[in-house]
Amino acid sequence: MHHVVIIGGGFGGLHTALSLRSSPVKITLIDKRNFHLFQPLLYQVATGGLSPANIAAPLRAILKHQKNVTVWLGEAHGIEPKTNTLHLKDDSLTYDSLVVATGGENAYFGHPEWESVAPGLKTIEDATRIRKKILLAFEKAERLPVGKERTAYLTFVVIGGGPTGVELAGAIGEIAHHTLRHNFRNIDPSEAQIMLIEGTDRVLSTYPPELSERALQSLHRFGIQVLTNHMVTHIQPGHVQLQTDANDRIIMYSHTILWAAGVQSGTFGLALAQATQVQPDRAGRLPVEPDLSLPAHPNIFVIGDLAHFNHQLDAPLPGVAPVAIQQGKYIAKHIRIHLKGKSLPAFKYKDMGAMATVGRASAVAVIGKWKLWGFVGWLAWLFIHLMQLVEFQNRVLVFFQWSWNYLTRNRAARLITGGLLDPKKLKKT
Ligand SMILES: Cc1cc2nc3c(=O)[nH]c(=O)nc-3n(C[C@H](O)[C@H](O)[C@H](O)COP(=O)(O)OP(=O)(O)OC[C@H]3O[C@@H](n4cnc5c(N)ncnc54)[C@H](O)[C@@H]3O)c2cc1C
């Protein structure tokens, strides 16, 4: 039987497997994690609004009734296209069709050393690390006298004014102004300064300008200062250095610097590019043919964030979930039709719009011809995100959690986890 190997159980890989449900193929789905992660809600975990398990679902549970899929927990490491062999870190297997949907990782534009100071948001571990950083900053400020050091703990810098940066900054604003109110005795959390840094001239630069403006107004309402046309030139523990387009330099003192400025393909993408002699783009994405196969390798398909698909618009398709999902469904159809000796027209992306929340009860959204913002945009955001969560149980849990958070202004998942605190260090720093 035709063996389809899928690497990655994210949006692209999972939807390929699900769409091959009733096809006469044998599928092996490989992921280095044992769960599918709903990344659009990672910022909610990072800011204590949801727990990690609310936005992740075990791959085995999702696919338990689909008899033609075997799930492997493993990490793809290398490939030999001539023999159709995929190497995992601890095993090897052969394929007839290979679907690569390994997504991306945080990109620091040639400064990997920034990562330890300014964590990005891509995994569950990133989210809990950021949550810890944000909550610890308030804890440390509570035990410091008024002064420069306390101000640095109460200053939060989010780098990157795309949807993730806007959502993170908005949620920190909500924590400072609402969630933590009356929780401390020596500090007033609402005095926290939250800065959002963007290199271009507006936040949400891929959205219509009108919605960028609406998002900016909401950010200001939540007390967030937005610096556009500012590039980060240096990050060190305790401060970040920025450069304006007029070449002025600014130093901002903060112990909570968060990165939301870019994604690049991971190590397997680079190994694949080398093995297939395909030249990746600057972000490490692999150019694909109109049918999503790699040039000269008709049985290797690359989809989602790892693919550079430039056969439809002036720019490559964006790294968003609907692109990965539609590509996964297309590949499933492609394989099915190909097995019947026929072929399929080129992949065509149907743009369903985009949306981002900007703090409590506020969001901007483009859905088809509709532009929504404020409370109505937020309701649309809530509904669509709830419906997209993979498991019904998570939908119910998230619905109740959000309703509770909305009514009480609380964020029950604001736990500091991952290592005990040294009380001396807490007092000293
Ligand atoms: C914080 C954040 C917020 C976002 N918000 C939105 C949003 O609001 N709307 C939207 O449309 N999109 C959003 N996105 C983008 C969206 O999540 C991605 O476009 C989408 O996840 C891409 O799907 P994918 O299948 O290509 O990769 P992913 O979903 O990233 O899945 C990749 C999978 O591959 C696995 N993997 C990686 N390397 C290997 C390996 N070597 N071996 C085995 N397994 C491997 C990973 O464990 C992972 O499960 C957001 C992304 C982030 C990070």
The ligand as an ORCA input file, in Angstrom:
! r2SCAN-3c Opt
* xyz 0 1
  C       2.392     32.928     18.952
  C       1.779     32.624     17.595
  C       0.533     33.133     17.285
  C      -0.040     32.864     16.052
  N      -1.286     33.362     15.789
  C      -1.884     33.042     14.641
  C      -3.216     33.481     14.379
  O      -3.823     34.185     15.189
  N      -3.788     33.104     13.211
  C      -3.137     32.315     12.298
  O      -3.706     31.970     11.275
  N      -1.880     31.898     12.510
  C      -1.237     32.228     13.661
  N       0.040     31.794     13.888
  C       0.750     31.057     12.833
  C       0.336     29.603     12.766
  O       0.373     29.042     14.050
  C       1.280     28.889     11.820
  O       1.188     29.484     10.550
  C       0.937     27.409     11.714
  O       1.111     26.790     12.964
  C       1.826     26.723     10.681
  O       1.472     25.380     10.604
  P       2.561     24.289     10.217
  O       1.834     22.999     10.115
  O       3.364     24.747      9.079
  O       3.560     24.252     11.456
  P       3.283     24.069     12.990
  O       1.864     24.231     13.342
  O       4.288     24.930     13.663
  O       3.639     22.550     13.271
  C       4.927     22.043     13.107
  C       4.996     20.716     13.803
  O       6.184     20.052     13.394
  C       6.827     19.459     14.505
  N       8.237     19.364     14.171
  C       9.105     20.373     13.910
  N      10.307     19.898     13.585
  C      10.205     18.549     13.620
  C      11.120     17.485     13.367
  N      12.384     17.710     12.970
  N      10.684     16.213     13.513
  C       9.406     15.961     13.912
  N       8.510     16.931     14.156
  C       8.897     18.194     14.004
  C       6.515     20.419     15.637
  O       6.617     19.761     16.897
  C       5.082     20.845     15.313
  O       4.135     19.996     15.920
  C       0.646     32.058     15.107
  C       1.895     31.536     15.428
  C       2.462     31.808     16.669
  C       3.814     31.242     17.014
*
